[in-house]
Amino acid sequence: MKLNKYIDHTLLKADAKKVEIEKLCLEAKDYDFATVCINPTHIIYAKELLKGTNVGITTVIGFPLGATTSEVKAFETKQAIENGATEIDMVINVGAVKDANWDLVLNDMIAVKKAALNNCVKVILENCLLTKEEITKCCQLALKANLEFVKTSTGFSTGGATFEDVALMKSIVKDQAKVKAAGGVRTYQDAIKMIENGADRLGTSGGVAIVKGEEHKNGY
């Protein structure tokens, strides 16, 4: 199976240098990945590097904690789209989920979706901090907000994607939304199993190693 268009080639480290963003984008061009996934500050540079390709630009909103207000997330999203982002990965308000403040969680998603205009929005649930019941409810709210994807993880908390969680998320969203598995996808075999369990997209900093059949040993 060709995996390139499943992959969001990712670099979200706080200390990422311009030369590393350049390398990421050139690799994404060479391997024709779905998108690069980068912090908002790098969008304009990535847009220049990816001009003339069909590699999209994913950026993260409210990252990595999800604890900013809906208004701030919406502003971040609006600016990101204006700067050239084509897909938005927003972090859910995890604290609101734990409080079962479902109105806040839903309104957070709706605010970002509205600000993203017609661009793809993925909501990052941070499954390692949630119960199965909370994951289920968050997926249901994502459908209510008309989001395109539910995503497992930021990769910056206590755990990443699991095969079990991907299967659970897919069983809830079915064909109404897609699933992104992120964090801990390190081999071609991992990638295939995530896809078999329902993943439509893979977030990883090891895209090159994975498509070459090698093990990605460091990073996201």
C-alpha positions, 0 to 999 in steps of 0.5 A, spaced: 500 500 500 502 507 498 502 511 504 504 517 502 497 521 502 495 518 508 501 522 512 501 529 515 509 530 515 509 533 522 514 538 526 511 541 532 517 542 537 518 548 540 525 549 538 524 547 531 529 551 526 527 554 520 532 549 516 528 544 519 522 546 517 525 547 510 527 540 510 520 538 512 517 541 506 522 538 501 521 531 504 514 532 503 515 535 496 519 529 494 515 524 497 508 527 496 505 527 503 498 529 504 500 535 508 506 538 512 503 539 520 507 545 523 506 551 528 502 557 525 509 561 526 512 557 520 506 557 515 508 563 511 515 560 510 512 553 508 507 556 503 513 559 499 517 552 499 510 548 497 508 553 492 506 549 485 505 542 489 499 539 492 502 538 499 497 542 503 499 545 510 496 543 516 497 547 522 495 547 530 490 551 534 490 552 541 496 547 541 498 543 545 493 544 551 487 546 548 486 551 554 485 557 550 478 561 549 474 559 543 475 566 541 482 566 541 482 559 537 478 562 532 482 568 531 488 563 531 484 559 526 482 566 521 490 568 521 492 561 520 488 561 514 489 568 511 497 566 512 496 559 507 494 554 512 489 549 508 487 544 514 486 546 522 488 541 527 485 544 534 486 541 541 479 540 544 478 543 551 480 537 555 478 541 562 471 542 559 471 535 557 473 532 564 468 537 567 462 535 562 461 542 560 459 539 553 456 546 551 463 549 552 466 543 548 461 544 542 461 551 542 469 551 541 469 546 535 463 551 532 467 557 533 474 554 530 470 551 524 466 557 522 473 561 522 476 556 518 471 557 512 471 551 508 477 548 510 478 542 513 478 542 521 480 536 525 479 536 533 485 533 537 481 529 543 488 527 547 485 520 548 490 518 553 487 523 558 480 521 556 475 515 558 472 511 553 465 514 554 469 521 554 472 519 547 465 517 545 462 524 547 467 528 543 466 524 537 459 525 537 460 533 538 465 533 533 459 530 528 454 535 531 459 541 529 460 538 522 468 537 523 471 533 518 476 529 522 477 527 529 484 526 531 487 521 537 493 526 540 497 532 540 503 527 541 505 532 547 502 528 553 502 522 556 501 517 550 499 517 543 495 513 538 492 506 540 489 501 535 483 500 540 482 508 540 482 509 532 477 503 532 473 506 537 473 513 534 471 510 527 465 506 530 462 512 532 464 517 526 463 512 521 463 515 514 460 522 517 467 524 519 474 521 518 480 519 523 487 521 524 492 517 528 497 521 531 503 520 535 507 513 536 506 511 529 513 508 528 513 503 522 510 501 516 506 495 520 504 500 525 501 505 519 498 499 516 494 497 522 492 504 524 489 504 517 486 497 518 483 500 524 479 506 521 485 511 520 484 516 514 490 520 516 497 519 520 500 524 524 508 523 524 515 526 524 517 519 521 513 519 514 520 518 510 522 512 514 515 509 514 514 509 507 521 506 506 519 501 510 524 503 516 523 504 523 522 511 526 526 511 532 525 519 535 520 524 535 512 524 534 
